[in-house]
Amino acid sequence: MSQTVLTLIHPNRYKEHRVYLDSQISGAFPIAQAHRKPLFLHRSFAGEAELEDCSYFYDTSDDLVRLLKSLAAGSLDAGHLYPGSWFSFEEGLRRFRRGLEVG
């Protein structure tokens, strides 16, 4: 079983990357959140409230390598991930139903 989810969205392709900041999500986000797996994301996503509490952010490839090595060594602290009820099944179902009512 996977220990984390590494999305392949990076700002070096700005046009495609901008879509994920403005109007779309990667399928990796809900999969990671459903299974309570940390996301490894480029720091450009750090301002997104729904991603702040379930992600580790990196700036450079060296930062990402350090995260991966920490994960492999078992020294990556995950105590801050998925706090509160926002990530609970019940809250997700409530948000989903509310979205259906609006549409």
C-alpha positions in Angstrom: 0.0 0.0 0.0 1.2 3.5 -0.8 2.5 5.7 2.0 1.9 9.0 0.1 0.6 10.5 -3.1 3.0 12.5 -5.3 1.1 14.5 -7.9 2.7 15.3 -11.2 1.5 18.9 -11.4 4.4 21.4 -11.4 4.5 25.1 -12.3 7.2 24.6 -15.0 4.2 24.2 -17.4 2.5 27.4 -16.2 -0.6 27.3 -18.5 -1.6 23.8 -17.5 -0.6 24.3 -13.9 -2.7 27.5 -13.5 -5.9 25.5 -14.3 -5.3 23.5 -11.1 -5.0 26.6 -9.1 -8.0 28.3 -10.6 -10.7 25.8 -11.5 -9.8 22.1 -11.4 -8.4 19.5 -9.1 -6.2 16.6 -9.7 -7.8 13.2 -9.2 -4.9 12.5 -6.8 -6.3 15.0 -4.3 -9.5 13.2 -3.3 -7.8 9.8 -3.5 -5.1 10.9 -1.0 -7.7 12.5 1.2 -10.1 9.5 1.1 -7.2 7.2 2.3 -5.7 9.8 4.6 -2.4 9.7 2.7 -0.1 12.8 2.7 0.2 14.6 -0.6 3.6 15.8 -1.8 3.0 19.0 -3.7 4.9 21.8 -5.1 4.8 24.9 -2.8 2.6 26.7 -5.4 -0.3 24.8 -3.9 0.4 25.9 -0.3 -2.2 28.6 -0.3 -5.1 26.2 -0.9 -6.9 25.6 2.4 -8.1 22.1 1.4 -4.5 21.1 0.8 -2.7 22.8 3.6 -3.7 20.2 6.2 -2.9 17.1 4.2 0.3 18.0 2.4 4.0 18.4 2.5 5.2 21.1 0.2 8.5 21.3 -1.7 10.2 24.0 -3.7 13.0 22.2 -5.5 13.8 18.7 -6.5 16.3 18.5 -3.7 13.5 19.3 -1.2 11.4 16.5 -2.7 14.3 14.1 -2.4 14.6 15.0 1.3 10.9 14.4 1.8 11.1 11.0 0.0 14.2 10.0 2.1 12.4 11.0 5.3 9.4 9.0 4.3 11.6 5.9 3.6 13.4 6.3 6.9 10.1 6.6 8.8 11.0 10.0 10.2 8.4 12.1 8.4 6.1 13.5 11.1 2.5 13.1 10.1 0.9 14.3 13.3 -0.3 17.6 11.8 -2.2 15.9 8.9 -5.9 15.7 8.6 -7.0 17.5 11.7 -10.6 18.2 12.7 -13.8 17.1 11.0 -13.3 18.7 7.5 -11.7 15.5 6.2 -14.3 13.1 7.7 -16.6 11.0 5.6 -19.6 12.7 7.0 -18.4 16.2 6.3 -17.4 15.1 2.7 -20.9 13.6 2.2 -22.5 16.8 3.5 -20.4 19.0 1.0 -21.2 16.6 -1.8 -24.9 16.8 -1.1 -24.8 20.5 -0.9 -23.0 20.6 -4.2 -25.8 18.6 -5.8 -28.4 20.9 -4.4 -26.7 23.9 -5.9 -26.3 22.4 -9.4 
